[in-house]
């Protein structure tokens, strides 16, 4: 154990003595320290930086993939810790606590950027960033923000040296979370939930320590590989299978249906129903049904559709086509499957407008008896990403799970198709959108896929689809790609659709990139059309849309009055406002609709 860990344990002991009579104060103090530290490493471990560093090292392709995967998962863990800690602190106190939390976020971000530049980038390769980073680190030293044990390490390091430093840093983080997990149960306003989270983070940091130790041991002092790759993989798998690429995982993870690839069927033009049926057959749904243990007449099917994002029946660009839902029912009935439950989850719109329950919206768009997935949520402990949360019982117990998404653009995710349509299967997504959230929205969408993935995924892109900067809010003049996508692996179906919309690599679509870190990059085969959709305007099509995409989420999170400002043109005769919107909301809606070019449906 290095000097950094030794110094920190002494600091922990001092804090414990200082706050012996006030354990809550000690806990809050540690939370602010943890928030700054987690934000720092979330920036310092960022995937783009590590990818560039690894490219310069004399690693084989297989070794580089292993290193990249291990670092990417550690990075996403640290992001999750940051989000949870920030949300917890902001829920505990008033404006002063929130201001301190924001200051910790900023300090951690600046410190993470500066330390990463100092340790991974040379002066020659970054003549502007390097001196600025040095100035920031000197300011941090003068302000007492840089531990003495780190001062000598704020220089360009060999990657092995960097990993050894992180072993010590992860030990200090583990010690902090361990102490917090002990303190939380004794603090009435924390309770079991935070205590479980702190214990989980303690375990995460111990795993990260093992990961960095394994990476360091695989390299010599000149960053040349000296260890056995098989031994490296074994050690990383011992930490968690997610830390290695899919091909190195045991069967439980390597055979997971998400990311398994296979055939993605794509049909374009012709009769809509015929194209839909061809996709069901070519994508493998018949084979899937034939392989089920449950007889067709007893098979319980849940079809997750996307209806509640719809605002006006004159605009179907963001809702699953009711005719295709009916066609799927008919196709299943022909095979003896009649226990079919069409389902969706509520969206944030029901907090602003009346008659926005799932069944009411379904009736409005011509899909009767839609099951509301929020009404049968049961507790569930997720093995990765989320912790103790919920899952829809109907979705969980279904013999056959099908998701029918809608092709539509999204300013953050690039596209919001089949993966995005998983919204509602778990907890309500809007509880994870704003600054007090305890997990990232991506994690909430993806966590149910770990144990309850869809068996088949479809994307409706036939009669209408919403493009532009924010197609998720609808389009008055949608385009008609006249395509349908389908396959047994939801990630593969999503990836192919995004490619056809202009996403050259998965990183262009953050939700897909996160899913690939979790489940691996699928090896797939396209049956049918494999060409871009002509005329589609994706959210990064020009400089103006790239700028809007960059600021979209911070604007929504901080300036939208909790989503009220970002509502497209809604049929207020069918969905009257629950209360008169404030002047701010009225003005901001008008501005948002103008900037996003959201005209009234005609």
N, C-alpha and C positions, 0 to 999 in steps of 0.2 A: 504494500500500500504506500502511495506516494505522499508527498508533503501536502498536496491539496486536500486529501482526505483527512490527514492528521489535523491540519488547521481547522477544517470544518467541524470535526467532532468536538474540538475544544470550543468552537463557537456555539454548537448545540448545547453543550454543558453549561456555558455561561447564560444562554437564553433560559434554560430550564431553571437555573438558580434565580435569575432576575424575576421570572414570572411564576415562581413557585406557588404563590397564593392566587394567581390568576391564569390558569391553564388556557383559557380562551384567548387571552392576549398573546400568549406564546404561539398558539395555533395560527392566529391571524397574521402574526409577524412572519411565521414560516411560510404561510400561503403567499404573501407578497414576495418573499425571496424566491419561492418556487415559480411564481408566475414569471418573474424576470428571467430566471434561469431557463425555464422551459421555452419561452419565446426566443431566447438567445440561441439555444441549440436547434430549435425548429428552423431558424434562419441559417445557422452554421451548417446544418446537415442537409440543406435543401438539395433536391435531386439534381437539378441542372448543374450546380457547382461540382458535386461529387462525380457526376458523369464525365465532365471535362477533365477532372483530375485523374480519373481512372484511365481515360484514353491515353494519357501520356505515360502510363506505367507499362513495363514489359510483362504484361499478363497475357495468357492465352485467352481466346474468345470465351471458353467455358469459365475460366477463372473470373474474367471481367463480368460475365453475367451473374455469377455467384456474389461477387462483391457488390455489384449494383443493386441486386435484389435485397441483400441484407441491409444495406444503407438506406434504401428507399422505405423499407418497412419500419426501420428505427425512426426515420424522419416523420413518417405518418403517425407513429405512436406519440412522438413529442408534440406534434401539432394537436393531437387529441387531448393531451395533458394540458396544453396551453388553453384550449377552448374551455375545457371543464373548469379549470382554476379561475379563469376570468369570469365565467358565468357565476360560479359560486360566490366569489368576492362581491360581484355587483348585486347579488341577491341578499347580501348580509347587511348592508348599511346604506347610508344616504349618499348625497352628492360627493362628500369628501372621500368616502371609500371608493366610489366609482372613479373619481379623479386620480386617486393614488393608483388604482388598478390600471388606468389608461397610461399613467406615467411609467409604470413598470413595464407595460407592453412596449412603449416607445423605447425605453432604455434597453430592454432586452433585444429589440429589433436592431437598434443602432449598434449595440455591442456585438451581436451575432454577425452582422454584416462586416464590421471592422475586423473582428478576430478571424473571420473566414478569409478575408482579403489578405491579412498579414500571414496566415498560415498556409494558404494554398496558391497564392498568386505572387509572382515576382514583380519587382519594380519595372523591369523591361517590358513585361507583357501588359502592365496596367500603369502607365506613367502618371495618370491622373488619379485613379482610385487608390493606389498604394500610399502616396503621401497623405491623402485625406484620411485613410484608415489609420495610419500611424498617428496622426493628430488626434483622432477620436480616442485611440487607446491611451495616449498620454493624458488627455483630459480625464479619462476614466481613472487612471492611476492617481492623478491629483485629487480627484473627488472621492477616493477610497472605494471605487466600484470594482477595481481589478484586484483579486487576491494576490498576495505576494508570491505564492507558488506558481502563478500563471505568467508573471511579468516576463520571465526569461523565455517563455514559450510563444510569445507573440511575435513570431518571425516565421519565415518560410521553413516549414518542417518537412522532413521525409514523411511519407504516408505511414510508415511503421511507427515513427515517433508520435505522429498525430493520434494514431489508434491507441497507443499506450497512454497518452494524456487523457483520452476519452474514457479509458478504463477507470482511472482515478476519478474523473468527473462523474461518471455514472454511479460509482460507489457513494459519492457525496449525495447525489440525488436520491439514491435508495435509502440512505440513512435519514434524510429529511422526510420522505414519505412514510418510512417506518415509524418515525416519531409522531407524525401527524395522525397515522392510523391508530396510535395508542391514545392520543389526546381527544380525538373526535367523539368517541362514545360518551365521554364525561361532559361534553358541552351540549346543553339542551337544544340549541338552535342548529346543531349539525346533525347528530343522530346517526342511524345505521347507514343511510345512503352514502354520504360522504366518507364514512369510515371504510365501507366496502370499496369505494373508488380509490381511496388512498392506498389501501392494501393492494389493489390491482396495479396501481402505478408503481408501487414498491417492487412488485414482481416484474413489471415491464423493465424497470431500470436494471434489475439484476440480470435480466435477459440481455439487455443492451451491453452490459459489462461483459458478459460471456461472448457476445458477438464481436465486440472490438478486440477482445483478447485473442479470439480465434483468428481474426484478420491480421493482427500484429504478428502472431506466431507463424503465419504463413509466409512472411516476408523477411528478408535479411536487412541489414542496415542500409543497403542501397536500393531498397524496395523491389528486389528481385525475388520471385517466388522460390521458396525452398521447401515448403511443406508439401505433404501429400494431399491432393485435391479431395480424395475420398474421405480422408480424416477431417478435413475442413468441413465438408458437407455433413458428416456425422455430428460434429460438434454443433453446427448451426441448427441442424434438425433437432438436436437435444434442447436447444433454446426454444425453438418453435418452428414447425414446418414452413410457416410463411416466410422465414428468413432465407429460404433457398428457392431457386426456380422450380416450377411445377414438376419438371421431369425428375427431380431429385427427391420428391416427396413420397411418403408411403402411400399405399393404395387408398386409404381413407381420404387423402387430400388430392393425390395424383389423378384419381378417377372421378373427381367432383364434376358434376354435369356442367356447371358454369365454367367457361373457358375450355371446354372439351373440344370445341371446334365442330368438325363435321360439315354437313351440307347446309348451305343457306340458299333457299329457293327464292328467285326474284322473277316476277312476271310483270309485263308491261303491256298496256293496251288491250284491245278486244273487249269481250264481255266481262264485266266486273265479277260476277258470280263464278263464271268459269275460271277466270284467272285466280280467284281466291281458292277454289277447290284444287286447282293444279298445285298451288303453293302448299296446301295441306298435305297432298300426296307426296310431292317431290321433297318437301322438307322432312318427311318421315313420321307424320302423326299417325298414319295407319299402322305402321310397324310398331310404334310406341304403344298404341292401344292393344295390339295383338299380344304384346309382351307383358301386359298387366296381369297380376295375380287375381285381381277382382273381376268377376263376371260382368259383362257390359250392363246388365239390368241392375246390378248393385253398385256400379261405379259412380262415385260422387265427384262431380266436376265443378270446379270454381273457375269462372272466366273473368279475369280482372280486366276491366275496360277503363277508358278514360272519358268520362262524361262531365264531371263536376268542374272542370276548367272552362266549360262552355258558358257563354253569357247571353247569347241571343240565337234563337233557332234559325235565323237567317244566315248565320255564320257557323258552318260545321268544320272550319279549318283546324280547330283544336279538340274536336271530340271524335271518338271512334264511330265510324259510320254505322247507324242502326241497322241498315240493310245487311252489312257484313256480320253483325252480331246475330241477326236472325238466320243468316245462311250457315253460320257455324253451328247453331242449335240444330238446324235441319240436317246438316252433315253428320253430326253426332247421333241424332235420332235414327238415321238410316243404319247405323252400326249398333243399334240397340241401347244407346246411352241416353237416358231421358232425365236423370237426376242432375240437371245442369243449373247452376246458380250463377247468374250474372251479378258481378259485384264491383263496387268502387268505394273510395273513401271520400270524406268531405274535404273541402279546401277552405282556405282562409276567407273566401267570399261569404261564407255563412255567418261571419262575425260582423258583416256590414249590411247584409240584405236578408229579407225574410224569404221563406219558402225555398231555402237552399239546402234542405236535407237531401240526402242521396236519392231516396225514392222519388221525391218531388222533382228533382232535376232530371232523373231518368224518364219520368212521365212526360216532362216538358219536351224532351228530345225524342220521344217516341219509343222508349225502351222501358216497358213496364216491369214492376217487381224487382228492381235492382236492390241487391242486398248492401246494407251499409256496414263496411268492414270495421268501422269504429265502434260498433255496438257489441261486438263479441271479442274484444281484446282480452287476452289472458296473460298473466305474468310469464315471462320467459327470460332465462339467463343466457345471454349470447356468448359463444366461446371466443369471440374476437370482435374488436370494434366497440360495439355497445356493451353495456354491462346488464344489470337487471333492468329489463324493459318489458315490452308486451308484443304479442303477435295475434293476428286474427285467428280465432279458433277454426272458423270455416276454412280458411286458407291452410292452416296447419294440418287439419285432418283430411283434406281432400285427397282422393285417390289419383286425380289428374288435375294439375294446375296449369292454366293457360293464361298468358298475358297478351292482350291485344292493344298495342300502343298506337300512337298517332304520330306521323311525321310532322315535326314542327321545330322551329329554331328556338334557341335559348341563349341569352347573352353571356351566361357563365359556362354552361355545359356544352355549348355549340349546338347541340340538338337534344331534344327531350322526347325520346321515342319509347322504346320498350323498357329500358332501364328506368327512365323517368316515370313511367307509368306504374312502377312498383310502389309509388307513393300511396300511402294509405293502408298497405298490408301490415305495417308495424304502427308505431305511435304516430300521432298527427305531426306532419312535417313542419307546420308553422311554429311548433314549440321549439324548433331547432334552427330558426332563421335569424333571430335577433340577438342583441348583445348579451343577454343573460342565459343563452343556450348552454347546455352542458355537453353537447356533442356536435360534430359537423353534420350538416345535412347529408353529405355524401355517405357518411357512415350509417346514418339512419336508413337511407335507401338501400344500401348494399348488405347490411347485416342480416336481414331475413333470407338473403340468397344463400347464406352459409348452410343452413339446415332445411330451409323450405323453399328451394328455387322453383321457378316455373318449369314444367316438363316440356313446354312448347311456347315459343314466342312468335308473335306476328306484329307487323307494322303496317297500318293502313295509310297509304299514300296515293289513293286513287282519285277520287273526285275533287278533293280540296286539301291543301296543306298550307300552313302559315310559315312564311319565310321572313327575312328582314332581321332587324336588330332584336326584336322581342316577339317572335311569332307565338310564344306561349300565351300572350294576351289576346290573340286572335288577329284576323286580317279581314278588312272589308273587301279586298280584292285578292283572294287567295289564288295560288296557282294550282294546276291539276296535273301532277306528275304521272298519274295513271299507272301507279306501281303498287305492288304488294310484296312484302318481304316475310319470310318465315323460316323457322328452323328449330332444332331441339336445344340449341345453346343460345340463351338470351344475349350473352356478350358478343358472340359472333354476329348475330342478326343486327345488333346495335352498331357494331364496328363497320359492317358492310354499308349500312345506311349512311353513316357519317362520311365514309369515303366517297360515296356517291354525291354527297352534298359539298364536297371540297375539303374535307379534313385529311391532309396527306399523311399524318402520323397520329397515333392515339393521343399524344400529349396535347394536340389541338383541342381535344374534348376532355376536360379534366375528370369528369365522372367515369369515362371509359378508362382513362389512365389509372385512376385509383382501383378500378375493378381488375385491371391487368396486374397491378402490383399484388392484389389479393389472390387472384385465380390463375394468373399466367396469360401469356399471349396465345390465343387459339390458332391452331392450324386448320384452315377451313377450305371448303370447295364451294364455288358458286355455281348453282344450277340455274341458268337463265341469263338475264341481262346483267352486264357488268360494266356499265358506262355511267358517267356523271349525269345528274338530272339537269337538263338545260334550263337556263334562266333562273336558277335558284340563287337567292341572295343570302349568303350566310353571314353571321354576326361579325366577321372580320373581313368582309368583302372590300372595304375601302377604309381610308384613314379615319373618317368620321365615325364609322361603325366600330372600328377598333378602339377608338377613344371611349365611346359610349359603353362598350363591353368592359373596358378596364375599370370604369367607375360604377358599373351597374350594381354590383353587390354592395359596396360600401354605401351607395346612395339609398338602396332599398333598406339596408339594415339600420341606418342612422337618421335618414331624412324623410322616410315614407309614412311617418305616423303609424308604425307597425303594419305596413302594407296597404293602408287605406288609400294612399296617393296613387298606387299603381293598380288601377282597375280599368280594363277596357270598357267600351260602350256596352252597357248591360240593358236588357229589356226590363225597365223599371215597372212596367205594367204587370209583369209576371213576378218580378222580384223587387218589391218596394224597399227602400232603405229602412233599416231598423231605427235610425234616427237621422236628423238633418246633419249633413257633414259640416264641419267647421269651415270657416273662411280659408284657412290654410289648406285643408284637404281639397276644397273646390278649386282653388288656384293651382295647387300642385298637380291635381288630376288633369286640368286643362293644359298645363305646360307639358306633362308627361305624354299625353295623347298627341300633342303637336310634335314634340321631338321624336317620338317613336312612330309617327305617321299612322296613328290609329284612327281611321275614319269610321263614321257610323255605317253599319251594314245596311245594304239597300235591297 
